[in-house]
Amino acid sequence: MRNYFSPTIVDIELFKQQLLHWGSNYDIFVFLDSNNYYQHVKSEFTYDEYDFLAGISVNEELKIKNSNSFETLKDFSKKHKDWIFGYLSYELKNEIEDLSSSNIDELQFQNLHFFIPEIVITCKSKKVKIHYSNNQYSEKDIQHLIDTIQQIRVRINIDLISKIDLKSRFTKSEYIATVNKLKEHIQKGDIYEVNLCQEFYFKSQIDPLEIFIKLKEISPTPFSSFYKLYDNYLICASPERFIKKKENKIISQPIKGTIRRGIDEKEDLLLKDKLFNDPKERSENIMIVDLVRNDLSRTAKKGSVQVEEMFGIYSFQQVHQMISTVVSEVDESTDIIDVIKNAFPMGSMTGAPKIRAMQLIEQYEKTKRGLYSGSVGFITPDKDFDFNVVIRSILYNKAKKYVSFTVGGAITSLSDPEKEFEECQVKAKAITKLFNI
């Protein structure tokens, strides 16, 4: 059992940066941040809860000794009524379905990682709580910990990286040719839609924490995350929720539909209207919503799957996005890991039908996705959870000095290959800005 201590924090934003600097000294550290996004959104479908959360160091770590990752995670979750943080790699698809991956993987992230932190820090409605175990800490220890964090002088590094040799796995002509090949599969009836991604990469030593802080400034999104696992780092500015459980309600909010931001409010409104009425974007969204409804129905109470919002237009720093909200109810006896497994990988990052789309992804993409298009999140002691979609992210292998980011988009029968390529460039803009590209 954990107690919690509620310190008085005057400057929450400063405390977050101090916490990031302190936590990143540990071998394992996770920081999840909403960036106060929902304070500026007028919608009843946000389902926001925590301003931010952090899991620091390890009380107990999940060890995967075979390929039965989800069953091992299920046992781990049942055993511990505690805070659990972790991630799911896209490559877990090979355990869920009869699939395989043989593309190159320079990042070498393990397929799944979950752990119970020594210290959990949460912030809700600007009130911070430090969750700790009586067996390890006293309240005096926790007060000293808070004092230590608040004494940290936040360093600022403006020039993060000079001159990099950015490479892509696809040339423009290769990407356009691949889109056309996938459209042939659609015309033959193999699939209705598929998410095609391309990796950009370079070799350099970077400061992951400074990159994350700068990324949050450029692209403040509701599901951003910083995940340090020894020499592997995720630096994520995701706008998308994969799946959330609150009591017996399940919420999934797939994104399908993207358009750039305008130069002023007038153009912004025109672009939002254009996105909302775009037949290609709407067809993408409809197909993914149908797929999510099917995924949730596998664990839902009969008749409980509902679409609460269709074609919602939400604005972010770089782009407007079309987001729909699909919900269901689950019985109390349903294991939470089964809910996650039956919806994974998320339809917005695969296509429909899901299995055939994943086969074509393996055939036409050039690298393993790994953690990209996987998910990071947390499970509470009450067995609620919230997981994002790992997009708009940088992945970094410190030992190999390998820096990677991947972007993609949905290919349908209405796709214009040139526009698909341009959409990828728009999505990559938030990342390339970090490196002055």
KAMOZI-V213448 format. One record per residue. N is the residue number from 1. SS is DSSP state (H for helix, E for strand, L for the rest). PHI is phi in radians with two decimals (* if undefined). OMEGA is omega in radians with two decimals (999 if undefined). Layout:
<<N & SS & PHI & OMEGA> <N & SS & PHI & OMEGA>>
This chain:
<<1 & L & * & 3.11> <2 & E & -1.92 & 2.86> <3 & E & -1.65 & 3.01> <4 & E & -2.41 & 3.13> <5 & E & -2.15 & -3.09> <6 & L & -1.96 & 3.12> <7 & L & -1.34 & 3.04> <8 & L & -1.55 & 3.14> <9 & L & -1.97 & -3.08> <10 & L & -1.36 & -3.08> <11 & L & -1.93 & -3.08> <12 & H & -1.11 & -3.09> <13 & H & -1.13 & 3.08> <14 & H & -1.14 & 3.14> <15 & H & -1.07 & 3.12> <16 & H & -1.06 & -3.14> <17 & H & -1.18 & 3.09> <18 & H & -1.12 & 3.11> <19 & H & -1.10 & 3.11> <20 & H & -1.07 & 3.14> <21 & H & -1.13 & -3.14> <22 & H & -1.20 & -3.07> <23 & H & -1.13 & -3.08> <24 & L & -1.25 & 3.04> <25 & L & -1.35 & 3.14> <26 & L & -1.50 & 3.14> <27 & L & -1.15 & -3.14> <28 & E & -2.22 & -3.04> <29 & E & -2.72 & 3.10> <30 & E & -2.23 & 3.08> <31 & E & -2.30 & -3.12> <32 & E & -2.04 & -2.97> <33 & E & -2.34 & 3.07> <34 & L & -1.48 & -3.13> <35 & L & 0.96 & 3.14> <36 & L & 0.98 & -3.05> <37 & H & -1.04 & -3.00> <38 & H & -1.28 & 3.08> <39 & H & -1.14 & -3.07> <40 & H & -1.91 & -3.08> <41 & L & -1.96 & 3.10> <42 & L & -1.68 & -3.13> <43 & L & -2.66 & 3.10> <44 & L & -1.53 & -3.03> <45 & L & -1.94 & -3.09> <46 & L & -1.37 & -3.13> <47 & L & 0.94 & 3.10> <48 & L & -1.35 & -3.10> <49 & L & -2.48 & -3.10> <50 & L & -1.75 & 3.00> <51 & L & -1.20 & 3.02> <52 & E & -2.79 & 3.06> <53 & E & -2.46 & 3.06> <54 & E & -2.50 & 3.02> <55 & E & -2.09 & -2.99> <56 & E & -2.12 & 3.11> <57 & L & 1.05 & -2.93> <58 & L & -2.26 & 2.89> <59 & L & -1.52 & 3.10> <60 & E & -2.61 & -3.08> <61 & E & -2.09 & 3.12> <62 & L & -1.32 & 3.11> <63 & L & -1.89 & 3.10> <64 & L & -1.65 & -3.09> <65 & L & -1.83 & 3.12> <66 & L & -2.54 & -3.10> <67 & L & -1.66 & -3.11> <68 & L & -1.69 & -2.95> <69 & H & -1.10 & -3.07> <70 & H & -1.18 & 3.10> <71 & H & -1.16 & 3.09> <72 & H & -1.15 & 3.08> <73 & H & -1.13 & 3.11> <74 & H & -1.07 & 3.12> <75 & H & -1.09 & 3.13> <76 & H & -1.08 & 3.13> <77 & H & -1.15 & 3.12> <78 & H & -1.13 & -3.07> <79 & H & -1.23 & -2.98> <80 & L & -2.07 & 2.98> <81 & L & -1.63 & -3.02> <82 & L & -2.60 & 3.03> <83 & L & -1.23 & 3.10> <84 & E & -2.26 & 3.10> <85 & E & -1.97 & 3.10> <86 & E & 3.03 & 3.12> <87 & E & -2.39 & 3.06> <88 & E & -2.10 & 3.09> <89 & L & -1.43 & 3.06> <90 & H & -0.97 & -3.07> <91 & H & -1.18 & 3.05> <92 & H & -1.12 & 3.05> <93 & H & -0.93 & -3.10> <94 & H & -1.22 & 3.06> <95 & H & -1.57 & -3.10> <96 & H & -1.42 & -3.12> <97 & L & -2.17 & 3.12> <98 & L & -1.42 & -3.08> <99 & L & -2.27 & 3.09> <100 & L & -2.55 & 3.11> <101 & L & -2.40 & 3.11> <102 & L & -2.25 & 3.12> <103 & L & -1.23 & -3.07> <104 & E & -1.23 & -3.14> <105 & L & -2.45 & -3.13> <106 & L & -1.46 & -3.03> <107 & L & -1.44 & 3.07> <108 & L & 1.05 & 2.96> <109 & L & -1.41 & 3.05> <110 & L & -1.22 & -2.97> <111 & L & -1.20 & -3.11> <112 & E & -2.65 & 3.05> <113 & E & -2.57 & 3.05> <114 & E & -2.40 & -3.14> <115 & E & -2.72 & 3.00> <116 & E & -1.72 & -3.08> <117 & L & -1.28 & 2.97> <118 & L & -1.15 & -3.12> <119 & E & -2.12 & 3.01> <120 & E & -2.05 & 3.10> <121 & E & -2.09 & 3.12> <122 & E & -2.14 & 3.05> <123 & E & -2.41 & 3.12> <124 & E & -2.32 & -3.11> <125 & L & 0.90 & 3.08> <126 & L & 1.16 & 3.08> <127 & E & -1.94 & -3.07> <128 & E & -1.58 & 3.03> <129 & E & -2.25 & 3.05> <130 & E & -1.83 & -3.12> <131 & E & -1.69 & -3.05> <132 & E & -2.50 & 3.14> <133 & E & -1.67 & 3.08> <134 & L & -1.04 & -3.10> <135 & L & -1.23 & -3.07> <136 & L & -1.93 & -3.01> <137 & L & -2.35 & 2.94> <138 & L & -1.79 & 3.10> <139 & H & -1.06 & 3.10> <140 & H & -1.11 & 3.09> <141 & H & -1.06 & -3.10> <142 & H & -1.19 & 3.09> <143 & H & -1.11 & 3.08> <144 & H & -1.11 & 3.11> <145 & H & -1.06 & 3.12> <146 & H & -1.08 & 3.12> <147 & H & -1.06 & 3.13> <148 & H & -1.08 & 3.13> <149 & H & -1.06 & -3.04> <150 & H & -1.30 & 3.09> <151 & L & -1.52 & -3.13> <152 & L & -1.20 & 3.06> <153 & L & -1.58 & -3.08> <154 & L & -1.24 & 3.13> <155 & L & -1.54 & 3.12> <156 & L & -2.16 & 3.14> <157 & L & -2.16 & -3.06> <158 & L & -1.31 & -3.09> <159 & L & -1.57 & -3.03> <160 & L & -1.30 & -3.07> <161 & L & -2.56 & 3.00> <162 & L & -1.91 & 3.05> <163 & L & 0.62 & 3.04> <164 & L & -2.21 & 3.13> <165 & L & -1.82 & -3.09> <166 & L & -1.34 & 3.14> <167 & E & -2.16 & 3.08> <168 & E & -2.12 & 3.09> <169 & L & -1.30 & 3.11> <170 & L & -2.12 & 2.82> <171 & L & -1.37 & 3.12> <172 & H & -1.05 & -3.11> <173 & H & -1.15 & 3.11> <174 & H & -1.14 & -3.13> <175 & H & -1.13 & -3.14> <176 & H & -1.11 & 3.10> <177 & H & -1.09 & 3.13> <178 & H & -1.18 & 3.08> <179 & H & -1.04 & 3.14> <180 & H & -1.13 & 3.09> <181 & H & -1.15 & 3.12> <182 & H & -1.18 & 3.08> <183 & H & -1.14 & 3.06> <184 & H & -1.13 & 3.08> <185 & H & -1.08 & 3.12> <186 & H & -1.15 & -3.14> <187 & H & -1.13 & 3.10> <188 & H & -1.38 & 3.13> <189 & L & 1.60 & 3.10> <190 & L & -1.11 & -3.08> <191 & L & -2.52 & 3.01> <192 & L & -1.76 & -3.03> <193 & E & -2.80 & 3.08> <194 & E & -2.58 & 3.12> <195 & E & -1.65 & -3.13> <196 & E & -1.81 & -3.09> <197 & E & -2.13 & 3.07> <198 & E & -2.35 & -3.12> <199 & E & -1.67 & 2.93> <200 & E & -1.92 & -3.07> <201 & E & -2.72 & 2.98> <202 & E & -2.74 & 3.12> <203 & E & -1.93 & -3.14> <204 & L & -2.98 & 2.96> <205 & L & -1.52 & 3.13> <206 & L & -2.21 & 3.01> <207 & L & -1.74 & -3.04> <208 & H & -1.02 & -3.11> <209 & H & -1.16 & 3.13> <210 & H & -1.13 & 3.09> <211 & H & -1.10 & -3.14> <212 & H & -1.10 & -3.13> <213 & H & -1.09 & 3.12> <214 & H & -1.20 & 3.11> <215 & H & -1.08 & 3.11> <216 & H & -1.11 & 3.11> <217 & H & -1.23 & -3.12> <218 & H & -1.29 & -3.01> <219 & L & -2.41 & -3.14> <220 & L & -1.33 & -3.04> <221 & L & -2.08 & -3.02> <222 & L & -1.34 & -3.11> <223 & E & -2.27 & 3.11> <224 & E & -1.30 & -3.12> <225 & E & -2.70 & 3.02> <226 & E & -2.17 & -3.06> <227 & E & -2.23 & 3.06> <228 & E & -1.83 & 3.07> <229 & E & -2.26 & -3.06> <230 & L & 1.01 & -3.09> <231 & L & -1.64 & 3.12> <232 & E & -1.86 & -3.08> <233 & E & -2.29 & 2.90> <234 & E & -1.92 & 3.11> <235 & E & -2.15 & -2.82> <236 & E & -2.21 & 3.05> <237 & E & -2.16 & -3.04> <238 & E & -1.41 & 3.02> <239 & L & -1.62 & -2.90> <240 & L & -2.04 & 2.97> <241 & E & -1.55 & 3.01> <242 & E & -1.41 & -3.07> <243 & E & -2.77 & -3.13> <244 & E & -2.36 & 3.01> <245 & E & -2.12 & 3.04> <246 & E & -2.28 & -3.01> <247 & L & 1.03 & -3.13> <248 & L & -1.81 & -3.12> <249 & E & -1.76 & 3.08> <250 & E & -1.92 & -3.11> <251 & E & -2.23 & 3.02> <252 & E & -2.21 & -3.04> <253 & E & -2.32 & -3.10> <254 & L & -1.18 & 3.04> <255 & E & -1.81 & 2.96> <256 & E & -2.62 & -3.09> <257 & E & 2.21 & -3.06> <258 & E & -2.45 & 2.99> <259 & E & -2.59 & -3.08> <260 & E & -1.20 & 3.01> <261 & L & -1.38 & 3.11> <262 & L & -1.47 & 3.14> <263 & L & -1.41 & 3.08> <264 & L & -2.65 & -3.07> <265 & H & -1.08 & -3.13> <266 & H & -1.09 & 3.13> <267 & H & -1.16 & 3.09> <268 & H & -0.97 & -3.13> <269 & H & -1.13 & 3.11> <270 & H & -1.13 & -3.13> <271 & H & -1.20 & 3.09> <272 & H & -1.10 & 3.11> <273 & H & -1.15 & 3.11> <274 & H & -1.10 & 3.12> <275 & H & -1.11 & -3.10> <276 & H & -1.06 & -3.05> <277 & H & -1.75 & -3.11> <278 & L & -1.26 & -3.07> <279 & H & -1.11 & 3.13> <280 & H & -1.16 & -3.13> <281 & H & -1.15 & 3.13> <282 & H & -1.16 & 3.13> <283 & H & -1.17 & 3.05> <284 & H & -0.99 & -3.06> <285 & H & -1.12 & 3.14> <286 & H & -1.06 & -3.11> <287 & H & -1.12 & -3.13> <288 & H & -1.24 & 3.09> <289 & H & -1.05 & 3.10> <290 & H & -1.08 & 3.13> <291 & H & -1.12 & 3.14> <292 & H & -1.12 & 3.10> <293 & H & -1.02 & 3.13> <294 & H & -1.13 & 3.14> <295 & H & -1.07 & -3.11> <296 & H & -1.20 & -3.10> <297 & H & -1.12 & -3.11> <298 & L & -1.15 & 3.14> <299 & L & -2.12 & -3.03> <300 & L & -1.48 & 2.92> <301 & L & -1.09 & -3.07> <302 & L & -0.98 & 3.07> <303 & L & 1.37 & -3.05> <304 & L & -1.66 & -3.13> <305 & L & -1.31 & -3.11> <306 & E & -2.38 & 2.99> <307 & E & -1.72 & -3.09> <308 & E & -1.41 & 3.14> <309 & E & -2.46 & 3.12> <310 & E & -2.11 & 3.08> <311 & E & 1.07 & 3.05> <312 & E & -1.19 & 3.14> <313 & E & -1.82 & -3.10> <314 & E & -2.11 & -3.06> <315 & E & -1.80 & 3.05> <316 & L & -2.14 & -3.03> <317 & L & -1.02 & -3.05> <318 & L & -1.77 & -2.99> <319 & E & -2.52 & 2.85> <320 & E & -1.71 & -3.13> <321 & E & -2.24 & 3.04> <322 & E & -1.72 & -3.05> <323 & E & -2.20 & 3.04> <324 & E & -2.02 & -3.10> <325 & E & -2.11 & 3.13> <326 & E & -2.02 & -3.09> <327 & E & -2.26 & 3.03> <328 & E & -2.68 & 3.02> <329 & E & -2.08 & 3.11> <330 & L & -2.12 & 3.07> <331 & L & -1.25 & -3.12> <332 & L & -1.07 & -3.13> <333 & L & -1.41 & -3.12> <334 & L & -1.28 & 3.14> <335 & L & -1.24 & -3.06> <336 & H & -1.12 & -3.13> <337 & H & -1.22 & 3.05> <338 & H & -1.14 & 3.11> <339 & H & -1.08 & -3.13> <340 & H & -1.16 & -3.09> <341 & H & -1.04 & -3.08> <342 & H & -1.25 & 3.08> <343 & H & -1.86 & -3.01> <344 & L & -1.81 & -0.15> <345 & L & -1.22 & -3.07> <346 & L & -1.17 & -3.06> <347 & H & -1.07 & -3.13> <348 & H & -1.14 & -3.12> <349 & H & -1.90 & 3.12> <350 & L & -2.05 & -3.05> <351 & E & 2.32 & -3.09> <352 & E & -2.49 & -0.19> <353 & L & -1.06 & -2.93> <354 & H & -1.11 & -3.05> <355 & H & -1.13 & 3.13> <356 & H & -1.12 & 3.11> <357 & H & -1.06 & -3.14> <358 & H & -1.17 & 3.07> <359 & H & -1.11 & -3.14> <360 & H & -1.24 & 3.05> <361 & H & -1.01 & 3.13> <362 & H & -1.10 & -3.10> <363 & H & -1.25 & -2.97> <364 & H & -1.81 & 3.04> <365 & L & -1.39 & -2.99> <366 & L & -1.90 & 3.14> <367 & E & -2.35 & 2.97> <368 & L & -1.16 & 3.11> <369 & L & -1.32 & -3.12> <370 & L & 1.08 & -3.13> <371 & L & -1.28 & 3.07> <372 & L & -1.07 & -3.03> <373 & L & 1.14 & 2.88> <374 & L & -1.59 & -3.02> <375 & E & -2.70 & 3.05> <376 & E & -2.16 & 3.10> <377 & E & -3.08 & -3.05> <378 & E & -2.55 & 3.03> <379 & E & -2.12 & -3.12> <380 & L & -1.56 & 3.06> <381 & L & -1.02 & 3.12> <382 & L & -1.50 & 3.12> <383 & L & 1.19 & 2.81> <384 & L & -1.49 & 3.12> <385 & E & -2.71 & 3.07> <386 & E & -2.68 & -3.10> <387 & E & -2.29 & 3.13> <388 & E & -1.64 & 2.94> <389 & L & -1.92 & -3.09> <390 & L & -1.40 & 3.01> <391 & L & -2.33 & -3.10> <392 & L & 0.83 & -2.95> <393 & E & -2.33 & 2.99> <394 & E & -1.92 & 3.05> <395 & E & -1.99 & -3.00> <396 & E & -2.37 & 2.98> <397 & E & -1.78 & -3.03> <398 & L & -1.13 & -3.10> <399 & L & -1.08 & -3.12> <400 & L & -1.65 & -3.07> <401 & L & 0.95 & -3.07> <402 & E & -1.90 & -3.11> <403 & E & -1.99 & -3.02> <404 & E & -2.44 & 2.88> <405 & E & -2.48 & -3.03> <406 & E & -2.20 & 3.07> <407 & E & -2.31 & -3.12> <408 & E & -2.81 & 3.13> <409 & E & -2.82 & -3.11> <410 & E & -1.45 & 3.09> <411 & E & -1.80 & 3.08> <412 & L & -2.24 & 3.13> <413 & L & -1.12 & -3.13> <414 & L & -1.60 & -3.06> <415 & L & -1.18 & 2.98> <416 & L & -1.72 & -3.04> <417 & H & -0.94 & 3.11> <418 & H & -1.10 & -3.14> <419 & H & -1.19 & 3.09> <420 & H & -1.10 & 3.10> <421 & H & -1.11 & 3.13> <422 & H & -1.11 & 3.11> <423 & H & -1.09 & 3.09> <424 & H & -1.09 & 3.14> <425 & H & -1.16 & 3.10> <426 & H & -1.11 & -3.12> <427 & H & -1.16 & -3.14> <428 & H & -1.37 & -3.02> <429 & H & -1.02 & -3.13> <430 & H & -1.09 & 3.14> <431 & H & -1.45 & -3.07> <432 & H & -1.12 & 3.09> <433 & H & -1.04 & -3.12> <434 & H & -1.10 & -3.04> <435 & H & -1.93 & 3.09> <436 & L & 0.97 & 3.13> <437 & L & -1.60 & 999>>
